[in-house]
Amino acid sequence: MQLPTISCLAFLLACAFAVSTVRVPDNAHELYEQFKRDYGKVYTNDDDEKRFAIFKDNLVRAQIYQMHERGTAKYGVTQFFDLTPEEFAAKYLTPPIDDQVEHVQLNDLNA
């Protein structure tokens, strides 16, 4: 096997091990209630259950990121912990540039 392939396999095995050892913290509900107080989040009962499930998923995701951290960041609860990655991207990230937009050269513009 070539070195890049071995490195890739080692990384995948490490990820699989990390995922298998990560679980939702026992105090997840307390963390969620604190999150809602800290960030002024209020939900209907149905939405609260959905947001709590997303919050727990994000707690696990943060644990996995922290396990692979190399000293440059700390992962934890933020004001966005009630959003899925897709919801966050749709709400806060710049949408992709439309390929249909016509590109105009500056020298094509009349002064």
N, C-alpha and C positions, 0 to 999 in steps of 0.2 A: 504494500500500500504506500501511496505517496504521502508526504508529510502534511499537505493541506487536508487530505482526506482523513488522516488520523486525528488532526487537530479538530476538525469538524465533528467527528464521531465522539471525541472526548468532551467537547462542548455540549453536544446533545445529551450525552449520558449525565453530565453534571446538571443540566437543566432538568432532566427527568428525575434525578435524585432530589433536587431542590423542591420541585413541585410535589413530590411524594411526601416530603417532610413538613410542608407548610400547611397550616390549617387556620381556620377562623379563630381569632382569640376568644377566650372564655368571656371576656368583658366587652365583646363587640356591641352589645345593646347599650351598655353604659357609654361607650365611645360614641355611638350613634346619637344618643340623647345629648351628650355634650356638644357634638358637632352641630346639632340643630340649634342649641342655645347660642353657641359661639357665632354662627353665621345667620341667625334669624330665619331658619328654615321652618316652614309650616306646610303640612300636607293634609289632604283628606285621608281617611283611614285606608282606602284601597291603594292610594298612591304612596302612603307611608310604608306599607308592606313592600311595594315594588322598590322604593328608594332604599329601604334597609337592605334588601337583597343585593342591590347594586353596591351599596356601601361596603357590605361584607366582601364582595368580589374585589373591590378596590383595596381593601385591607390586605387581602391575600396577594394581590398584584404588587402592592408596595413592599410586602415582606420579601417577595421573590426578587424584586429590583434591589432591595437593600442587601440581600444575600450575595448578589453579584457586584456590589458596589466596590470601588477601588479607592475610596477615600476622597472623592470629589463631590459627593452629594449625600443628603439625608432624605429618605422617603418617609412620608407620613401623611396624616389627614390634612386635607386642604379644603377650601370652599367648593371644590369641584367633585368631592368624593361621592356625591349623589348622582353623578352623571356617568353613563356608559362612555367608553372611548368614542363611539360613533356620535353620541349626543354632544360630547365636548367638541369634537371636530366640526360638526355642523354648526355649532353655536359660536365658537371662538376662533377657529382657524380660517385663514384666507382660502376662499374657494379656488379651485384650479382655474387657470385662465382658459377661456373658451377658445378652442382651436379655430372657430369660425370668425374670430375678430380679425379685421383687416389690418395689416401692419403697414404703417406709413413711414417713409424715410423723412428725416427732417428737411432734407434738401428738396423734397416734393411739396413742401408747404409754401404758400405765398406769403411774403412778408408784408 
